């Protein structure tokens, strides 16, 4: 138990830090709030994260990245039918829109908007996650193209960038309007775009 305890402490701190940053942004995030929510001491915090900056970067690498890995990256990498899988993932996200997402937006995009212009190290860590996202969608589209499911004239790299940008745009608009309905409407258009990429099968 003594061996596992530090890992659990780190996970507890990261989870609380994620929600604090998600709700308030990195710059306004309060270490006191994080400690209050976790019931941990400053010593425990600084043992794992010597500074607030280190904690923020760990949230990007170990929480935001892993959330994307679980719900998007891994299913797409393992998909035998990548386009159908991608459409199902996006449709499910539209169906299961959470109050937090509408109220707060996308954690990754929020930090990119806030921190990328201010902090080179934050920008680098955020860019790594974004690059993995683009590469994952690109590889899924290329597999679909090789399987003759996707039209051969599609630029998969450009399409992957557009899909990610459209998805993030849908979330940003719904956050601005505080409207799940507008998010679902926007996501329907993205789904239509994906359908137009497919090879049409003659009846």
ZADO-1210 file (C-alpha; in nm, 4 decimals, padded with zeros to 6 digits):
<atoms>
<atom x="00.0000" y="00.0000" z="00.0000" code="UNK" pos="1"/>
<atom x="00.2859" y="00.2382" z="00.0773" code="UNK" pos="2"/>
<atom x="00.4176" y="00.1910" z="-00.2764" code="UNK" pos="3"/>
<atom x="00.0828" y="00.2718" z="-00.4405" code="UNK" pos="4"/>
<atom x="-00.0094" y="00.5689" z="-00.2193" code="UNK" pos="5"/>
<atom x="00.2060" y="00.8350" z="-00.3958" code="UNK" pos="6"/>
<atom x="00.0498" y="00.7444" z="-00.7319" code="UNK" pos="7"/>
<atom x="-00.3000" y="00.7818" z="-00.5878" code="UNK" pos="8"/>
<atom x="-00.2067" y="01.1181" z="-00.4375" code="UNK" pos="9"/>
<atom x="-00.0778" y="01.2360" z="-00.7745" code="UNK" pos="10"/>
<atom x="-00.3964" y="01.1233" z="-00.9509" code="UNK" pos="11"/>
<atom x="-00.6114" y="01.2974" z="-00.6891" code="UNK" pos="12"/>
<atom x="-00.4206" y="01.6217" z="-00.7350" code="UNK" pos="13"/>
<atom x="-00.4348" y="01.6006" z="-01.1139" code="UNK" pos="14"/>
<atom x="-00.8092" y="01.5366" z="-01.1171" code="UNK" pos="15"/>
<atom x="-00.8787" y="01.8309" z="-00.8866" code="UNK" pos="16"/>
<atom x="-00.6390" y="02.0524" z="-01.0838" code="UNK" pos="17"/>
<atom x="-00.8072" y="01.9582" z="-01.4114" code="UNK" pos="18"/>
<atom x="-01.1475" y="02.0710" z="-01.2857" code="UNK" pos="19"/>
<atom x="-01.0094" y="02.3866" z="-01.1266" code="UNK" pos="20"/>
<atom x="-00.8328" y="02.4820" z="-01.4514" code="UNK" pos="21"/>
<atom x="-01.1327" y="02.3814" z="-01.6627" code="UNK" pos="22"/>
<atom x="-01.3673" y="02.6031" z="-01.4617" code="UNK" pos="23"/>
<atom x="-01.1396" y="02.9044" z="-01.4107" code="UNK" pos="24"/>
<atom x="-00.8528" y="02.8850" z="-01.6603" code="UNK" pos="25"/>
<atom x="-00.4918" y="02.8175" z="-01.5696" code="UNK" pos="26"/>
<atom x="-00.3967" y="03.1685" z="-01.4618" code="UNK" pos="27"/>
<atom x="-00.6950" y="03.2065" z="-01.2278" code="UNK" pos="28"/>
<atom x="-00.6762" y="02.8481" z="-01.0976" code="UNK" pos="29"/>
<atom x="-00.6236" y="02.8415" z="-00.7221" code="UNK" pos="30"/>
<atom x="-00.3862" y="02.5970" z="-00.5559" code="UNK" pos="31"/>
<atom x="-00.5740" y="02.6626" z="-00.2300" code="UNK" pos="32"/>
<atom x="-00.8967" y="02.5448" z="-00.3930" code="UNK" pos="33"/>
<atom x="-00.7225" y="02.2312" z="-00.5189" code="UNK" pos="34"/>
<atom x="-00.5874" y="02.1518" z="-00.1744" code="UNK" pos="35"/>
<atom x="-00.9248" y="02.2223" z="-00.0124" code="UNK" pos="36"/>
<atom x="-01.1023" y="01.9859" z="-00.2517" code="UNK" pos="37"/>
<atom x="-00.8484" y="01.7082" z="-00.2105" code="UNK" pos="38"/>
<atom x="-00.7853" y="01.7492" z="00.1619" code="UNK" pos="39"/>
<atom x="-00.4120" y="01.7266" z="00.0910" code="UNK" pos="40"/>
<atom x="-00.1306" y="01.9419" z="00.2246" code="UNK" pos="41"/>
<atom x="00.0956" y="02.1864" z="00.0449" code="UNK" pos="42"/>
<atom x="00.3789" y="01.9438" z="00.1148" code="UNK" pos="43"/>
<atom x="00.1993" y="01.6670" z="-00.0756" code="UNK" pos="44"/>
<atom x="00.1328" y="01.9034" z="-00.3665" code="UNK" pos="45"/>
<atom x="00.4882" y="02.0341" z="-00.3926" code="UNK" pos="46"/>
<atom x="00.6300" y="01.6834" z="-00.3536" code="UNK" pos="47"/>
<atom x="00.4663" y="01.5880" z="-00.6834" code="UNK" pos="48"/>
<atom x="00.4574" y="01.9290" z="-00.8545" code="UNK" pos="49"/>
<atom x="00.7274" y="02.1791" z="-00.7518" code="UNK" pos="50"/>
<atom x="00.5328" y="02.4703" z="-00.9074" code="UNK" pos="51"/>
<atom x="00.1868" y="02.5529" z="-01.0412" code="UNK" pos="52"/>
<atom x="00.3364" y="02.5556" z="-01.3906" code="UNK" pos="53"/>
<atom x="00.4444" y="02.1906" z="-01.3532" code="UNK" pos="54"/>
<atom x="00.0955" y="02.0981" z="-01.2371" code="UNK" pos="55"/>
<atom x="-00.0605" y="02.2695" z="-01.5396" code="UNK" pos="56"/>
<atom x="00.1657" y="02.0893" z="-01.7853" code="UNK" pos="57"/>
<atom x="00.0889" y="01.7569" z="-01.6154" code="UNK" pos="58"/>
<atom x="-00.2840" y="01.8256" z="-01.6554" code="UNK" pos="59"/>
<atom x="-00.2268" y="01.8681" z="-02.0309" code="UNK" pos="60"/>
<atom x="-00.0091" y="01.5557" z="-02.0633" code="UNK" pos="61"/>
<atom x="-00.1762" y="01.3196" z="-01.8183" code="UNK" pos="62"/>
<atom x="-00.5405" y="01.4261" z="-01.8006" code="UNK" pos="63"/>
<atom x="-00.6492" y="01.6088" z="-02.1170" code="UNK" pos="64"/>
<atom x="-00.4376" y="01.3888" z="-02.3445" code="UNK" pos="65"/>
<atom x="-00.5572" y="01.0703" z="-02.1751" code="UNK" pos="66"/>
<atom x="-00.9225" y="01.1750" z="-02.1943" code="UNK" pos="67"/>
<atom x="-00.8836" y="01.2223" z="-02.5695" code="UNK" pos="68"/>
<atom x="-00.6921" y="00.8942" z="-02.5906" code="UNK" pos="69"/>
<atom x="-00.9773" y="00.7067" z="-02.4265" code="UNK" pos="70"/>
<atom x="-01.2780" y="00.8425" z="-02.6125" code="UNK" pos="71"/>
<atom x="-01.1257" y="00.9207" z="-02.9530" code="UNK" pos="72"/>
<atom x="-00.7674" y="00.8215" z="-03.0322" code="UNK" pos="73"/>
<atom x="-00.7724" y="00.4575" z="-02.9224" code="UNK" pos="74"/>
<atom x="-01.1094" y="00.3676" z="-03.0832" code="UNK" pos="75"/>
<atom x="-00.9973" y="00.5264" z="-03.4094" code="UNK" pos="76"/>
<atom x="-00.6623" y="00.3469" z="-03.4120" code="UNK" pos="77"/>
<atom x="-00.8340" y="00.0119" z="-03.3544" code="UNK" pos="78"/>
<atom x="-01.1198" y="00.0686" z="-03.5996" code="UNK" pos="79"/>
<atom x="-01.1637" y="-00.1698" z="-03.8908" code="UNK" pos="80"/>
<atom x="-01.4106" y="00.0781" z="-04.0427" code="UNK" pos="81"/>
<atom x="-01.2521" y="00.4135" z="-03.9518" code="UNK" pos="82"/>
<atom x="-01.5106" y="00.6471" z="-04.1053" code="UNK" pos="83"/>
<atom x="-01.8065" y="00.4712" z="-03.9453" code="UNK" pos="84"/>
<atom x="-01.6222" y="00.4682" z="-03.6125" code="UNK" pos="85"/>
<atom x="-01.5368" y="00.8387" z="-03.6364" code="UNK" pos="86"/>
<atom x="-01.8961" y="00.9275" z="-03.7224" code="UNK" pos="87"/>
<atom x="-02.0267" y="00.7182" z="-03.4332" code="UNK" pos="88"/>
<atom x="-01.7847" y="00.8841" z="-03.1898" code="UNK" pos="89"/>
<atom x="-01.8914" y="01.2321" z="-03.3003" code="UNK" pos="90"/>
<atom x="-02.2623" y="01.1433" z="-03.3017" code="UNK" pos="91"/>
<atom x="-02.2357" y="01.0035" z="-02.9498" code="UNK" pos="92"/>
<atom x="-02.0587" y="01.3184" z="-02.8335" code="UNK" pos="93"/>
<atom x="-02.3411" y="01.5274" z="-02.9804" code="UNK" pos="94"/>
<atom x="-02.6045" y="01.3074" z="-02.8152" code="UNK" pos="95"/>
<atom x="-02.4322" y="01.2986" z="-02.4775" code="UNK" pos="96"/>
<atom x="-02.3584" y="01.6700" z="-02.4539" code="UNK" pos="97"/>
<atom x="-02.2834" y="01.7483" z="-02.0895" code="UNK" pos="98"/>
<atom x="-02.3714" y="02.0701" z="-01.9049" code="UNK" pos="99"/>
<atom x="-01.9993" y="02.1156" z="-01.8318" code="UNK" pos="100"/>
<atom x="-01.9092" y="02.1074" z="-02.2005" code="UNK" pos="101"/>
<atom x="-02.1703" y="02.3638" z="-02.2987" code="UNK" pos="102"/>
<atom x="-02.0893" y="02.5894" z="-02.0042" code="UNK" pos="103"/>
<atom x="-01.7115" y="02.5571" z="-02.0175" code="UNK" pos="104"/>
<atom x="-01.6171" y="02.4475" z="-02.3692" code="UNK" pos="105"/>
<atom x="-01.3251" y="02.2198" z="-02.4626" code="UNK" pos="106"/>
<atom x="-01.0444" y="02.1914" z="-02.2035" code="UNK" pos="107"/>
<atom x="-00.7760" y="02.1621" z="-02.4713" code="UNK" pos="108"/>
<atom x="-00.9027" y="02.4539" z="-02.6772" code="UNK" pos="109"/>
<atom x="-00.9509" y="02.6708" z="-02.3690" code="UNK" pos="110"/>
<atom x="-00.5866" y="02.6251" z="-02.2723" code="UNK" pos="111"/>
<atom x="-00.4664" y="02.6780" z="-02.6295" code="UNK" pos="112"/>
<atom x="-00.6523" y="03.0089" z="-02.6413" code="UNK" pos="113"/>
<atom x="-00.5334" y="03.1168" z="-02.2976" code="UNK" pos="114"/>
<atom x="-00.1781" y="02.9899" z="-02.2688" code="UNK" pos="115"/>
<atom x="-00.0287" y="02.9375" z="-02.6161" code="UNK" pos="116"/>
<atom x="00.0264" y="03.3121" z="-02.6734" code="UNK" pos="117"/>
<atom x="00.1802" y="03.3524" z="-02.3264" code="UNK" pos="118"/>
<atom x="00.3944" y="03.0484" z="-02.2533" code="UNK" pos="119"/>
<atom x="00.6191" y="02.8614" z="-02.4979" code="UNK" pos="120"/>
<atom x="00.6302" y="02.5457" z="-02.2880" code="UNK" pos="121"/>
<atom x="00.2529" y="02.5320" z="-02.2561" code="UNK" pos="122"/>
<atom x="00.2230" y="02.5896" z="-02.6301" code="UNK" pos="123"/>
<atom x="00.4639" y="02.3024" z="-02.6975" code="UNK" pos="124"/>
<atom x="00.2746" y="02.0556" z="-02.4751" code="UNK" pos="125"/>
<atom x="-00.0634" y="02.1598" z="-02.6167" code="UNK" pos="126"/>
<atom x="00.0708" y="02.1355" z="-02.9719" code="UNK" pos="127"/>
<atom x="00.1864" y="01.7779" z="-02.9078" code="UNK" pos="128"/>
<atom x="-00.1687" y="01.6749" z="-02.8130" code="UNK" pos="129"/>
<atom x="-00.3134" y="01.8578" z="-03.1126" code="UNK" pos="130"/>
<atom x="-00.0592" y="01.6924" z="-03.3444" code="UNK" pos="131"/>
<atom x="-00.1474" y="01.3456" z="-03.2089" code="UNK" pos="132"/>
<atom x="-00.5139" y="01.4259" z="-03.2691" code="UNK" pos="133"/>
<atom x="-00.4510" y="01.5350" z="-03.6281" code="UNK" pos="134"/>
<atom x="-00.2259" y="01.2352" z="-03.6991" code="UNK" pos="135"/>
<atom x="-00.4832" y="00.9947" z="-03.5550" code="UNK" pos="136"/>
<atom x="-00.7635" y="01.1314" z="-03.7729" code="UNK" pos="137"/>
<atom x="-00.5297" y="01.1491" z="-04.0738" code="UNK" pos="138"/>
<atom x="-00.4269" y="00.7845" z="-04.0345" code="UNK" pos="139"/>
<atom x="-00.7924" y="00.6811" z="-03.9982" code="UNK" pos="140"/>
<atom x="-00.8817" y="00.8639" z="-04.3191" code="UNK" pos="141"/>
<atom x="-00.5846" y="00.7124" z="-04.5034" code="UNK" pos="142"/>
<atom x="-00.6891" y="00.3616" z="-04.3983" code="UNK" pos="143"/>
<atom x="-01.0390" y="00.4321" z="-04.5230" code="UNK" pos="144"/>
<atom x="-00.8921" y="00.5563" z="-04.8505" code="UNK" pos="145"/>
<atom x="-00.6768" y="00.2453" z="-04.8870" code="UNK" pos="146"/>
<atom x="-00.9880" y="00.0343" z="-04.8216" code="UNK" pos="147"/>
<atom x="-01.1629" y="00.2263" z="-05.1012" code="UNK" pos="148"/>
<atom x="-01.4234" y="00.3631" z="-04.8592" code="UNK" pos="149"/>
<atom x="-01.2974" y="00.7207" z="-04.8964" code="UNK" pos="150"/>
<atom x="-01.2731" y="00.9069" z="-05.2272" code="UNK" pos="151"/>
<atom x="-00.9211" y="00.8985" z="-05.3703" code="UNK" pos="152"/>
<atom x="-00.9113" y="01.2728" z="-05.4448" code="UNK" pos="153"/>
<atom x="-00.9459" y="01.3649" z="-05.0755" code="UNK" pos="154"/>
<atom x="-00.6429" y="01.5311" z="-04.9152" code="UNK" pos="155"/>
<atom x="-00.6484" y="01.3369" z="-04.5880" code="UNK" pos="156"/>
<atom x="-00.4130" y="01.5734" z="-04.4041" code="UNK" pos="157"/>
<atom x="-00.6256" y="01.8774" z="-04.4895" code="UNK" pos="158"/>
<atom x="-00.9475" y="01.6895" z="-04.4150" code="UNK" pos="159"/>
<atom x="-00.8183" y="01.5832" z="-04.0723" code="UNK" pos="160"/>
<atom x="-00.7316" y="01.9430" z="-03.9863" code="UNK" pos="161"/>
<atom x="-01.0743" y="02.0604" z="-04.1008" code="UNK" pos="162"/>
<atom x="-01.2581" y="01.7916" z="-03.9003" code="UNK" pos="163"/>
<atom x="-01.0750" y="01.8880" z="-03.5809" code="UNK" pos="164"/>
<atom x="-01.1253" y="02.2591" z="-03.6453" code="UNK" pos="165"/>
<atom x="-01.4953" y="02.2081" z="-03.7159" code="UNK" pos="166"/>
<atom x="-01.5417" y="02.0001" z="-03.4017" code="UNK" pos="167"/>
<atom x="-01.3673" y="02.2617" z="-03.1859" code="UNK" pos="168"/>
<atom x="-01.5676" y="02.5347" z="-03.3588" code="UNK" pos="169"/>
<atom x="-01.8943" y="02.3570" z="-03.2777" code="UNK" pos="170"/>
<atom x="-01.7980" y="02.3443" z="-02.9102" code="UNK" pos="171"/>
<atom x="-01.6883" y="02.7085" z="-02.9056" code="UNK" pos="172"/>
<atom x="-02.0123" y="02.8277" z="-03.0649" code="UNK" pos="173"/>
<atom x="-02.2256" y="02.6254" z="-02.8243" code="UNK" pos="174"/>
<atom x="-02.0233" y="02.7670" z="-02.5326" code="UNK" pos="175"/>
<atom x="-02.0732" y="03.1213" z="-02.6570" code="UNK" pos="176"/>
<atom x="-02.4471" y="03.0665" z="-02.7087" code="UNK" pos="177"/>
<atom x="-02.4813" y="02.8329" z="-02.4076" code="UNK" pos="178"/>
<atom x="-02.6873" y="02.6084" z="-02.6317" code="UNK" pos="179"/>
<atom x="-02.6705" y="02.2278" z="-02.6603" code="UNK" pos="180"/>
<atom x="-02.9143" y="02.2573" z="-02.9505" code="UNK" pos="181"/>
<atom x="-02.6704" y="02.4657" z="-03.1543" code="UNK" pos="182"/>
<atom x="-02.3912" y="02.2179" z="-03.0802" code="UNK" pos="183"/>
<atom x="-02.5987" y="01.9282" z="-03.2115" code="UNK" pos="184"/>
<atom x="-02.6994" y="02.1293" z="-03.5193" code="UNK" pos="185"/>
<atom x="-02.3356" y="02.2111" z="-03.5940" code="UNK" pos="186"/>
<atom x="-02.2295" y="01.8498" z="-03.5399" code="UNK" pos="187"/>
<atom x="-02.4951" y="01.7333" z="-03.7872" code="UNK" pos="188"/>
<atom x="-02.3233" y="01.9431" z="-04.0532" code="UNK" pos="189"/>
<atom x="-01.9889" y="01.7878" z="-03.9653" code="UNK" pos="190"/>
<atom x="-02.1435" y="01.4433" z="-03.9988" code="UNK" pos="191"/>
<atom x="-02.2771" y="01.5415" z="-04.3424" code="UNK" pos="192"/>
<atom x="-01.9266" y="01.6487" z="-04.4434" code="UNK" pos="193"/>
<atom x="-01.7884" y="01.3074" z="-04.3452" code="UNK" pos="194"/>
<atom x="-02.0592" y="01.1366" z="-04.5475" code="UNK" pos="195"/>
<atom x="-01.9609" y="01.3379" z="-04.8554" code="UNK" pos="196"/>
<atom x="-01.6067" y="01.2020" z="-04.8283" code="UNK" pos="197"/>
<atom x="-01.7262" y="00.8471" z="-04.8840" code="UNK" pos="198"/>
<atom x="-01.7163" y="00.6570" z="-05.2105" code="UNK" pos="199"/>
<atom x="-02.0706" y="00.6373" z="-05.3427" code="UNK" pos="200"/>
<atom x="-02.1889" y="00.2827" z="-05.3972" code="UNK" pos="201"/>
<atom x="-02.4176" y="00.2348" z="-05.6966" code="UNK" pos="202"/>
<atom x="-02.7523" y="00.0739" z="-05.6240" code="UNK" pos="203"/>
</atoms>
